[in-house]
Amino acid sequence: QKEVEQDPGPLSVPEGAIVSLNCTYSNSAFQYFMWYRQYSRKGPELLMYTYSSGNKEDGRFTAQVDKSSKYISLFIRDSQPSDSATYLCTYQFYFGTGTSLTVIP
Amino acid sequence: EAQVTQNPRYLITVTGKKLTVTCSQNMNHEYMSWYRQDPGLGLRQIYYSMNVEVTDKGDVPEGYKVSRKEKRNFPLILESPSPNQTSLYFCASSSAGPVFGEQFFGPGTRLTVL
């Protein structure tokens, strides 16, 4: 079992939609998670991080961790074409495979 | 500008021909890592370094070597490349390590081994 597993997608949504991206993790000791965004032909960049259970909000983005189910989620509200990218969840140096998102104008 | 640079950005080579991919960061970070990114497998860590002269294996170190003689540089060496090392490679640096610290990634090196 991989340390971090991610829905592979791809996802295609209309502009303005709410997007939900999800990951699961295997080690219950994990407490600090990050989401990276990777545009085509670029290196990943940190989008946001979240610690332990609960939600963290940053503008249109909300990161959520559910420790009981070992579930990590990233929600994007009012999605924009500029959100089209691959989203990677990670703990330490364990990365999910990434979910490719396309937001259609 | 704070950045991680990699060279070359694209490389096509043949089996067995030694090559080096350079990585340099200008942020005075202690931690540096090399990853490879493959479709369906995501980013996998090859090697990491916690400081000068301190390196350790990641998840997929076979066929690779690294060195950390200076804080800013962390080259990746493939002494005898094989086709299964065809991949997209990223170097990353961090001030606090990957557990709590943001990793800054380079632009990537696309390697093809024929």
Interface residues (C-beta under 8 A of the other chain):
Chain A: Q6 P8 Y32 M34 Y36 R41 K42 G43 P44 E45 L46 Y49 L88 T90 Q92 F93 F95 G96 T97 G98
Chain B: V4 S33 Y35 G40 L41 G42 L43 R44 Q45 Y48 G58 F90 A92 P98 V99 F100 E102 Q103 F105 G106 P107 G108
